[in-house]
Amino acid sequence: MGIAEVLVGFLAGFAGGLGVGGGSILLLWLTAFAGTKQLSAQGINLLFFLPCAASALFAHWKNGFIKWKTALNSLLFGIPGVFFGYFIAESIDKTLLRGTFALLLLFIGIRELLRKKE
């Protein structure tokens, strides 16, 4: 592992900790520079997300911010949704998958830039 990988990992982890899209940084690195296939990169990104989500869950639980009914519904439908999404992604042409994901990131980025602060 080189210095570039360590820096990207640190940057992605730091950005993820701030809630500003560390996974996007990781996905871009893996697909554009590390030669990782799109579907594998997305799986790695999901694994990367788990410790970030666990620490956020603990902090929110400690501060009483969790709506348990919503959390359980998300869990109930989210887990099957992951498997369903995987089978769809596996069956789609990889160029279409990459293009669709790029458009999604672009849309989210523009929406965040234009969103009014509350």
C-alpha positions as CSV (number, residue, x, y, z in Angstrom):
1,M,0.0,0.0,0.0
2,G,1.4,3.3,-1.0
3,I,1.1,6.8,0.4
4,A,-1.7,7.7,-2.1
5,E,-3.9,4.9,-0.8
6,V,-3.3,5.9,2.8
7,L,-4.1,9.6,2.0
8,V,-7.3,8.6,0.1
9,G,-8.4,6.3,2.9
10,F,-7.7,9.1,5.5
11,L,-9.6,11.7,3.3
12,A,-12.5,9.4,2.7
13,G,-12.7,8.5,6.4
14,F,-12.5,12.1,7.5
15,A,-15.1,13.3,5.0
16,G,-17.3,10.3,6.0
17,G,-17.0,11.4,9.7
18,L,-18.1,14.8,8.8
19,G,-21.1,13.4,6.8
20,V,-20.0,14.9,3.5
21,G,-19.6,11.9,1.3
22,G,-16.4,9.9,2.1
23,G,-17.9,7.0,0.1
24,S,-17.9,9.1,-3.0
25,I,-14.2,9.9,-2.7
26,L,-13.5,6.2,-2.1
27,L,-15.6,5.1,-5.1
28,L,-13.9,7.6,-7.4
29,W,-10.5,6.5,-6.3
30,L,-11.3,2.8,-6.6
31,T,-12.9,3.0,-10.1
32,A,-10.9,5.8,-11.7
33,F,-7.4,5.2,-10.3
34,A,-7.2,1.8,-8.7
35,G,-8.8,-0.1,-11.6
36,T,-11.5,-1.7,-9.4
37,K,-14.7,-2.8,-11.1
38,Q,-17.8,-0.6,-10.4
39,L,-19.8,-3.3,-8.6
40,S,-16.8,-4.4,-6.5
41,A,-16.1,-0.7,-5.6
42,Q,-19.7,-0.2,-4.5
43,G,-19.4,-3.3,-2.3
44,I,-16.2,-2.0,-0.7
45,N,-17.9,1.3,-0.2
46,L,-20.7,-0.4,1.7
47,L,-18.2,-2.2,3.9
48,F,-16.4,1.2,4.5
49,F,-19.7,2.6,5.6
50,L,-20.4,0.1,8.3
51,P,-17.9,1.4,11.0
52,C,-19.0,5.0,10.2
53,A,-22.6,4.1,10.6
54,A,-21.9,2.1,13.8
55,S,-20.2,5.1,15.4
56,A,-22.9,7.5,14.3
57,L,-25.6,5.1,15.6
58,F,-23.9,4.9,19.0
59,A,-23.6,8.7,19.2
60,H,-27.2,9.2,18.2
61,W,-28.5,6.5,20.6
62,K,-26.5,8.1,23.5
63,N,-28.0,11.5,22.8
64,G,-31.6,10.1,22.3
65,F,-32.0,11.0,18.7
66,I,-33.0,7.6,17.3
67,K,-36.6,7.0,16.2
68,W,-36.7,3.2,16.8
69,K,-39.8,2.5,14.6
70,T,-38.2,4.3,11.7
71,A,-34.8,2.5,12.3
72,L,-36.5,-0.9,12.5
73,N,-38.5,-0.3,9.3
74,S,-35.3,0.8,7.5
75,L,-33.5,-2.3,8.7
76,L,-36.5,-4.5,7.7
77,F,-36.7,-3.2,4.2
78,G,-33.0,-2.2,3.7
79,I,-31.5,-5.6,4.0
80,P,-33.6,-7.2,1.3
81,G,-33.2,-4.1,-0.7
82,V,-29.4,-4.6,-0.7
83,F,-29.7,-8.0,-2.2
84,F,-32.4,-6.9,-4.7
85,G,-30.2,-4.0,-5.8
86,Y,-27.2,-6.2,-6.1
87,F,-29.0,-8.6,-8.5
88,I,-30.2,-5.7,-10.5
89,A,-26.7,-4.1,-10.7
90,E,-25.2,-7.4,-11.6
91,S,-27.6,-7.8,-14.6
92,I,-27.2,-4.3,-15.9
93,D,-24.6,-3.4,-18.5
94,K,-21.5,-2.0,-16.6
95,T,-21.3,1.1,-18.7
96,L,-24.9,1.9,-18.0
97,L,-24.3,1.2,-14.3
98,R,-21.3,3.6,-14.1
99,G,-23.2,6.3,-16.1
100,T,-26.3,6.0,-13.9
101,F,-24.2,6.2,-10.8
102,A,-22.3,9.2,-12.1
103,L,-25.5,11.0,-12.8
104,L,-26.8,10.2,-9.4
105,L,-23.7,11.7,-7.8
106,L,-23.9,14.7,-10.0
107,F,-27.6,15.3,-9.1
108,I,-26.9,14.9,-5.4
109,G,-24.0,17.3,-5.6
110,I,-25.9,20.0,-7.4
111,R,-28.9,19.6,-5.1
112,E,-26.6,20.0,-2.1
113,L,-25.0,23.1,-3.5
114,L,-28.3,24.7,-4.3
115,R,-30.1,23.7,-1.1
116,K,-31.0,26.6,1.2
117,K,-29.6,26.4,4.8
118,E,-32.3,26.0,7.4
